[in-house]
Amino acid sequence: MLKKTDFLPGILACTLALFSTAHALAGDVTLVSDTLDSVCRVEITWGPDAPNGTPVEFHTDVTRNWSMTKPGRLCYRRASAPDNCDSGMTQWNTQWKCAASTGSGVEEFSLQ
């Protein structure tokens, strides 16, 4: 007779497979720093409701060719002046810019 714990590996494998499939179908968004040599501070957030009520990641000293990939929808904002972190990172000074994946591939957008 099977124990309840014998089913655990199978359940975990199925859950992981379903999560991976859903993630692949949603597609990814990649933010690429390809126009500016350096940005002193970048904030990113992601998810279906981003930037509203979603956690924010902070990145400093972002150089050209830096990139960040997240699933579904990705939003970013940077300091008003790329070389001056004191130039403001508030919702009034710097608006969020967002891109969403339109399929199962990778959408790419530029940090400007």
N, CA, C and O of each residue as an XYZ file, in Angstrom:
448
protein
N       0.841     -1.181      0.000
C       0.000      0.000      0.000
C       0.884      1.241      0.000
O       1.895      1.293      0.701
N       0.501      2.232     -0.784
C       1.292      3.449     -0.892
C       1.044      4.371      0.289
O      -0.076      4.490      0.787
N       2.105      5.014      0.720
C       1.992      6.014      1.780
C       1.674      7.358      1.139
O       1.906      7.552     -0.054
N       1.150      8.268      1.918
C       0.841      9.599      1.405
C       2.105     10.297      0.900
O       2.042     11.077     -0.050
N       3.224     10.028      1.515
C       4.476     10.683      1.123
C       5.003     10.164     -0.202
O       5.835     10.820     -0.828
N       4.537      8.992     -0.651
C       4.973      8.460     -1.939
C       4.477      9.314     -3.107
O       5.083      9.297     -4.179
N       3.404     10.048     -2.923
C       2.838     10.881     -3.976
C       3.511     12.259     -4.071
O       3.390     12.944     -5.086
N       4.205     12.650     -3.030
C       4.796     13.988     -2.960
C       5.733     14.314     -4.123
O       5.582     15.387     -4.706
N       6.693     13.461     -4.501
C       7.573     13.800     -5.632
C       6.798     13.997     -6.940
O       7.124     14.889     -7.724
N       5.785     13.176     -7.175
C       4.981     13.309     -8.394
C       4.189     14.598     -8.412
O       4.090     15.255     -9.448
N       3.627     14.964     -7.277
C       2.861     16.207     -7.177
C       3.779     17.405     -7.404
O       3.413     18.341     -8.115
N       4.957     17.382     -6.809
C       5.905     18.484     -6.990
C       6.349     18.598     -8.447
O       6.478     19.704     -8.971
N       6.580     17.467     -9.097
C       6.998     17.484    -10.503
C       5.898     18.062    -11.386
O       6.181     18.854    -12.285
N       4.651     17.677    -11.143
C       3.525     18.209    -11.929
C       3.353     19.706    -11.707
O       3.116     20.453    -12.656
N       3.472     20.145    -10.459
C       3.346     21.570    -10.147
C       4.438     22.367    -10.842
O       4.169     23.423    -11.414
N       5.659     21.872    -10.798
C       6.770     22.550    -11.456
C       6.561     22.604    -12.958
O       6.832     23.633    -13.578
N       6.091     21.530    -13.551
C       5.842     21.502    -14.996
C       4.752     22.493    -15.383
O       4.879     23.186    -16.393
N       3.686     22.570    -14.599
C       2.613     23.521    -14.892
C       3.107     24.950    -14.767
O       2.775     25.790    -15.603
N       3.899     25.245    -13.733
C       4.439     26.586    -13.556
C       5.347     26.957    -14.717
O       5.267     28.071    -15.235
N       6.206     26.038    -15.129
C       7.133     26.305    -16.232
C       6.381     26.549    -17.531
O       6.751     27.435    -18.302
N       5.331     25.776    -17.782
C       4.542     25.945    -18.994
C       3.830     27.289    -18.980
O       3.837     28.000    -19.985
N       3.223     27.645    -17.867
C       2.524     28.935    -17.775
C       3.510     30.078    -17.958
O       3.200     31.065    -18.624
N       4.700     29.953    -17.371
C       5.715     30.990    -17.507
C       6.157     31.121    -18.957
O       6.319     32.237    -19.451
N       6.353     30.012    -19.641
C       6.788     30.040    -21.039
C       5.715     30.644    -21.938
O       6.037     31.358    -22.888
N       4.462     30.370    -21.657
C       3.383     30.914    -22.471
C       3.228     32.412    -22.281
O       2.804     33.117    -23.197
N       3.571     32.902    -21.091
C       3.426     34.322    -20.811
C       4.477     35.144    -21.537
O       4.218     36.300    -21.871
N       5.635     34.596    -21.788
C       6.715     35.328    -22.434
C       7.472     36.187    -21.443
O       7.038     36.377    -20.307
N       8.603     36.700    -21.880
C       9.462     37.524    -21.040
C       9.652     38.890    -21.667
O       9.441     39.087    -22.864
N      10.057     39.830    -20.823
C      10.413     41.162    -21.272
C      11.832     41.430    -20.794
O      12.150     41.223    -19.623
N      12.681     41.891    -21.699
C      14.064     42.212    -21.360
C      14.283     43.709    -21.515
O      14.038     44.282    -22.577
N      14.744     44.328    -20.447
C      15.133     45.730    -20.461
C      16.629     45.766    -20.737
O      17.405     45.117    -20.035
N      17.042     46.524    -21.761
C      18.443     46.565    -22.167
C      18.949     47.994    -22.111
O      18.306     48.914    -22.618
N      20.092     48.168    -21.498
C      20.739     49.478    -21.470
C      21.656     49.573    -22.680
O      22.807     49.139    -22.637
N      21.131     50.149    -23.766
C      21.917     50.207    -25.002
C      22.089     51.616    -25.556
O      22.770     51.806    -26.564
N      21.483     52.600    -24.913
C      21.602     53.963    -25.430
C      22.424     54.883    -24.534
O      22.947     55.895    -25.002
N      22.543     54.549    -23.269
C      23.273     55.396    -22.327
C      24.526     54.667    -21.843
O      24.493     53.457    -21.615
N      25.619     55.394    -21.687
C      26.856     54.773    -21.208
C      26.744     54.336    -19.752
O      27.259     53.287    -19.365
N      26.062     55.160    -18.947
C      25.937     54.845    -17.526
C      24.706     55.551    -16.960
O      24.408     56.694    -17.308
N      23.999     54.842    -16.080
C      22.862     55.416    -15.364
C      23.111     55.138    -13.888
O      23.332     53.993    -13.492
N      23.075     56.197    -13.076
C      23.449     56.020    -11.675
C      22.443     55.176    -10.896
O      22.819     54.494     -9.942
N      21.158     55.213    -11.293
C      20.162     54.434    -10.547
C      18.976     54.093    -11.442
O      18.460     54.943    -12.167
N      18.554     52.829    -11.376
C      17.391     52.343    -12.113
C      16.530     51.542    -11.145
O      17.039     50.734    -10.369
N      15.226     51.773    -11.198
C      14.283     50.989    -10.420
C      13.466     50.156    -11.393
O      13.025     50.660    -12.426
N      13.259     48.876    -11.068
C      12.413     48.034    -11.912
C      11.368     47.333    -11.054
O      11.568     47.089     -9.864
N      10.261     47.023    -11.691
C       9.207     46.232    -11.069
C       8.536     45.438    -12.175
O       8.619     45.811    -13.345
N       7.883     44.365    -11.821
C       7.266     43.530    -12.842
C       6.028     42.843    -12.280
O       5.804     42.808    -11.071
N       5.245     42.306    -13.183
C       4.027     41.594    -12.828
C       2.843     42.199    -13.551
O       2.968     43.269    -14.146
N       1.704     41.544    -13.513
C       0.537     42.008    -14.267
C       0.071     43.403    -13.870
O      -0.456     44.136    -14.707
N       0.256     43.783    -12.602
C      -0.203     45.086    -12.129
C       0.916     46.119    -12.005
O       0.687     47.220    -11.505
N       2.103     45.780    -12.449
C       3.247     46.692    -12.306
C       2.937     48.003    -13.035
O       2.335     47.984    -14.109
N       3.335     49.116    -12.473
C       4.123     49.318    -11.265
C       3.295     49.497     -9.996
O       3.858     49.781     -8.939
N       2.001     49.342    -10.071
C       1.122     49.595     -8.925
C       1.140     48.460     -7.910
O       0.672     47.356     -8.189
N       1.685     48.743     -6.730
C       1.661     47.780     -5.640
C       2.572     46.578     -5.798
O       2.371     45.565     -5.129
N       3.555     46.663     -6.655
C       4.480     45.544     -6.838
C       5.843     45.915     -6.249
O       6.201     47.092     -6.218
N       6.603     44.924     -5.785
C       7.922     45.214     -5.213
C       8.851     45.848     -6.246
O       8.754     45.576     -7.443
N       9.740     46.686     -5.763
C      10.675     47.408     -6.627
C      12.089     46.943     -6.336
O      12.490     46.829     -5.177
N      12.854     46.671     -7.412
C      14.287     46.370     -7.290
C      15.062     47.628     -7.642
O      14.683     48.366     -8.552
N      16.147     47.869     -6.922
C      16.996     49.031     -7.154
C      18.334     48.572     -7.713
O      18.948     47.650     -7.176
N      18.787     49.206     -8.782
C      20.073     48.892     -9.388
C      20.853     50.189     -9.525
O      20.314     51.199     -9.977
N      22.120     50.161     -9.136
C      22.959     51.358     -9.223
C      24.109     51.132    -10.197
O      24.525     50.002    -10.452
N      24.603     52.235    -10.727
C      25.733     52.213    -11.663
C      25.500     51.230    -12.816
O      26.327     50.360    -13.089
N      24.370     51.392    -13.475
C      23.995     50.543    -14.609
C      24.771     51.009    -15.839
O      24.674     52.171    -16.234
N      25.527     50.119    -16.434
C      26.360     50.466    -17.588
C      25.719     49.997    -18.896
O      24.749     49.239    -18.896
N      26.279     50.463    -19.995
C      25.820     50.026    -21.313
C      25.953     48.497    -21.396
O      26.894     47.916    -20.856
N      25.008     47.866    -22.073
C      24.923     46.417    -22.261
C      24.394     45.655    -21.049
O      24.345     44.425    -21.074
N      23.997     46.357    -19.991
C      23.317     45.726    -18.865
C      21.923     45.328    -19.330
O      21.328     46.016    -20.159
N      21.398     44.226    -18.806
C      20.027     43.847    -19.136
C      19.376     43.142    -17.957
O      20.048     42.617    -17.071
N      18.058     43.146    -17.972
C      17.263     42.509    -16.927
C      16.054     41.897    -17.609
O      15.374     42.577    -18.377
N      15.770     40.630    -17.347
C      14.631     39.936    -17.947
C      13.674     39.487    -16.859
O      14.080     38.899    -15.856
N      12.402     39.771    -17.069
C      11.344     39.371    -16.140
C      10.162     38.839    -16.944
O      10.023     39.165    -18.123
N       9.321     38.036    -16.334
C       8.179     37.481    -17.058
C       7.012     38.461    -17.186
O       6.750     39.248    -16.276
N       6.319     38.408    -18.312
C       5.045     39.103    -18.499
C       5.117     40.578    -18.759
O       5.008     41.001    -19.910
N       5.297     41.380    -17.733
C       5.294     42.839    -17.836
C       6.424     43.380    -16.966
O       6.600     42.954    -15.825
N       7.184     44.321    -17.517
C       8.328     44.911    -16.822
C       8.230     46.423    -16.930
O       7.965     46.960    -18.006
N       8.444     47.109    -15.812
C       8.426     48.573    -15.782
C       9.741     49.067    -15.177
O      10.339     48.407    -14.328
N      10.175     50.243    -15.636
C      11.377     50.830    -15.057
C      11.235     52.343    -14.990
O      10.408     52.945    -15.675
N      12.053     52.927    -14.157
C      12.266     54.376    -14.150
C      13.686     54.603    -13.699
O      14.279     53.775    -13.007
N      14.221     55.731    -14.097
C      15.606     56.052    -13.755
C      15.667     57.484    -13.249
O      14.698     58.237    -13.339
N      16.812     57.833    -12.724
C      17.017     59.213    -12.287
C      16.809     60.144    -13.473
O      17.153     59.797    -14.603
N      16.254     61.312    -13.227
C      15.973     62.276    -14.301
C      17.210     62.589    -15.127
O      17.140     62.657    -16.355
N      18.336     62.777    -14.464
C      19.621     62.961    -15.142
C      20.413     61.674    -14.901
O      20.680     61.338    -13.747
N      20.794     60.950    -15.945
C      21.441     59.645    -15.768
C      22.674     59.643    -14.871
O      22.970     58.641    -14.222
N      23.397     60.773    -14.834
C      24.622     60.818    -14.038
C      24.440     61.485    -12.681
O      25.421     61.731    -11.978
N      23.191     61.780    -12.301
C      22.935     62.471    -11.038
C      21.806     61.776    -10.288
O      20.634     62.002    -10.587
N      22.145     60.938     -9.325
C      21.125     60.191     -8.578
C      20.252     61.093     -7.712
O      19.175     60.681     -7.281
N      20.704     62.311     -7.455
C      19.909     63.247     -6.662
C      18.891     63.997     -7.528
O      18.199     64.887     -7.035
N      18.797     63.642     -8.812
C      17.903     64.370     -9.708
C      16.453     63.911     -9.614
O      15.603     64.398    -10.359
N      16.171     63.012     -8.737
C      14.786     62.657     -8.466
C      14.379     61.291     -8.964
O      14.664     60.907    -10.098
N      13.699     60.562     -8.084
C      13.155     59.249     -8.436
C      11.744     59.172     -7.859
O      11.364     58.148     -7.292
N      10.984     60.219     -7.995
C       9.627     60.198     -7.463
C       8.638     60.067     -8.605
O       8.991     60.284     -9.764
N       7.421     59.718     -8.290
C       6.412     59.553     -9.331
C       6.140     60.856    -10.065
O       5.642     60.834    -11.191
N       6.457     61.993     -9.449
C       6.212     63.272    -10.111
C       7.360     63.643    -11.039
O       7.137     64.259    -12.081
N       8.580     63.278    -10.677
C       9.744     63.634    -11.491
C      10.038     62.618    -12.594
O      10.426     62.996    -13.700
N       9.858     61.355    -12.301
C      10.233     60.301    -13.240
C       9.086     59.312    -13.369
O       8.772     58.594    -12.419
N       8.471     59.272    -14.516
C       7.362     58.359    -14.760
C       7.878     56.957    -15.087
O       8.969     56.796    -15.636
N       7.090     55.962    -14.746
C       7.409     54.584    -15.086
C       7.213     54.378    -16.581
O       6.275     54.918    -17.167
N       8.088     53.604    -17.193
C       7.942     53.162    -18.587
C       7.803     51.655    -18.533
O       8.576     50.977    -17.856
N       6.815     51.129    -19.247
C       6.508     49.705    -19.150
C       6.426     49.051    -20.521
O       6.129     49.703    -21.522
N       6.691     47.767    -20.545
C       6.506     46.949    -21.748
C       5.975     45.602    -21.287
O       6.340     45.098    -20.225
N       5.104     45.034    -22.110
C       4.530     43.723    -21.798
C       4.787     42.768    -22.950
O       4.823     43.170    -24.114
N       4.960     41.536    -22.619
C       5.149     40.513    -23.638
C       3.837     40.288    -24.375
O       2.767     40.256    -23.767
N       3.933     40.135    -25.682
C       2.733     39.919    -26.481
C       2.565     38.462    -26.881
O       1.594     38.110    -27.552
N       3.484     37.628    -26.483
C       3.403     36.212    -26.848
C       4.324     35.382    -25.995
O       4.606     35.731    -24.849
N       4.794     34.285    -26.548
C       5.636     33.383    -25.776
C       7.122     33.669    -25.938
O       7.942     33.030    -25.278
N       7.486     34.605    -26.792
C       8.892     34.935    -26.998
C       9.380     35.956    -25.990
O       8.799     36.124    -24.918
N      10.452     36.633    -26.352
C      11.035     37.664    -25.496
C      10.867     39.017    -26.171
O      11.316     39.216    -27.300
N      10.224     39.937    -25.482
C      10.099     41.322    -25.950
C      11.277     42.073    -25.367
O      11.630     41.864    -24.207
N      11.886     42.939    -26.146
C      13.028     43.704    -25.669
C      12.711     45.189    -25.767
O      12.180     45.648    -26.778
N      13.035     45.940    -24.717
C      12.907     47.379    -24.829
C      14.079     48.061    -24.174
O      14.757     47.502    -23.312
N      14.302     49.301    -24.612
C      15.522     50.019    -24.296
C      15.380     50.948    -23.104
O      14.389     51.666    -22.972
N      16.379     50.923    -22.244
C      16.484     51.871    -21.141
C      16.911     53.205    -21.741
O      18.012     53.329    -22.277
N      16.046     54.186    -21.648
C      16.346     55.508    -22.250
C      16.311     56.599    -21.203
O      16.537     57.767    -21.521
